Amino acid sequence: MFKVAGKIFALSRLAQRPLQVSLKCEPLLAAQLRDAHPAVIPGYHLNKRHWNTVIIDGSMSDRMIKELVEDSYDLVVSGLPRSSRRALAWRADD
């Protein structure tokens, strides 16, 4: 479990092969990613509207996976109180 300010933005069993990571996502983008990439499936045991599980099997670039992780983090942080976002020095509060 990966958290920011006590809120989960990513879930993974790090020893699992192939590695999978569940990430929070805007609902429209979540559906688009599932349609475009077989390695992206609805979030396992999560709200499937807001969470995708990404199977890291080499079919998606490392850069794209990194961007999905960053998007998940940003989505969670954007919902935090302003004081928490400032304490994190989140770039959107510049």
C-alpha positions in Angstrom: 0.0 0.0 0.0 1.3 3.4 -1.0 -0.2 6.4 0.8 0.1 10.1 0.9 -1.2 12.0 3.9 -2.9 8.8 5.0 -4.8 8.3 1.7 -4.0 5.4 -0.6 -2.9 6.2 -4.2 -1.4 2.8 -5.2 -1.8 -0.8 -4.1 0.5 -3.7 -5.1 1.8 -7.1 -4.0 5.4 -6.4 -4.7 6.4 -10.1 -4.8 3.7 -11.0 -7.3 4.8 -11.9 -10.9 3.9 -10.4 -13.2 3.9 -7.3 -11.0 0.5 -5.6 -10.8 -0.3 -2.1 -9.4 -3.8 -0.7 -8.7 -4.0 3.1 -9.3 -6.6 5.7 -8.8 -7.8 7.3 -12.1 -10.4 9.8 -13.4 -13.4 7.6 -14.5 -13.3 8.6 -18.2 -9.6 8.1 -18.5 -9.9 4.8 -16.6 -12.3 3.5 -19.2 -10.2 4.8 -22.1 -7.0 3.1 -20.7 -8.9 -0.2 -20.4 -10.0 0.0 -24.0 -6.6 0.9 -25.3 -4.4 -1.5 -23.2 -5.1 -5.2 -22.5 -2.7 -4.8 -19.5 -5.1 -2.4 -17.8 -8.1 -4.0 -16.2 -10.7 -2.8 -13.7 -9.3 -2.3 -10.2 -9.2 -5.7 -8.4 -11.6 -5.6 -5.4 -11.8 -1.8 -5.7 -14.3 0.8 -7.1 -13.9 -0.1 -10.7 -15.1 3.4 -11.8 -12.1 5.1 -10.1 -9.4 2.4 -10.0 -7.5 0.4 -12.6 -5.1 -2.5 -12.1 -2.1 -2.3 -14.4 -0.3 -5.6 -15.2 3.3 -4.8 -15.7 4.1 -7.3 -18.3 6.3 -5.2 -20.7 3.4 -4.2 -23.0 3.3 -0.7 -21.7 6.3 1.6 -21.5 7.9 2.4 -18.1 7.3 6.1 -18.9 3.5 5.5 -19.2 3.4 3.5 -16.0 5.3 6.2 -14.2 2.8 8.8 -15.5 -0.1 6.7 -14.3 1.4 6.5 -10.8 2.0 10.2 -10.8 -1.5 10.9 -12.0 -2.9 8.7 -9.2 -0.8 10.5 -6.6 -1.9 13.9 -8.0 -5.5 12.9 -8.0 -5.4 11.9 -4.3 -3.4 14.9 -3.3 -5.7 17.3 -5.1 -8.5 16.1 -2.8 -6.6 16.9 0.4 -7.1 20.0 2.4 -5.1 23.0 1.2 -2.9 22.9 4.3 -1.9 19.3 3.6 -1.2 20.1 -0.1 1.0 23.0 1.0 2.8 20.8 3.6 3.6 18.4 0.7 4.8 21.3 -1.5 2.5 19.9 -4.2 3.3 21.6 -7.5 -0.3 22.6 -8.3 -0.4 24.9 -5.2 2.6 27.0 -6.4 
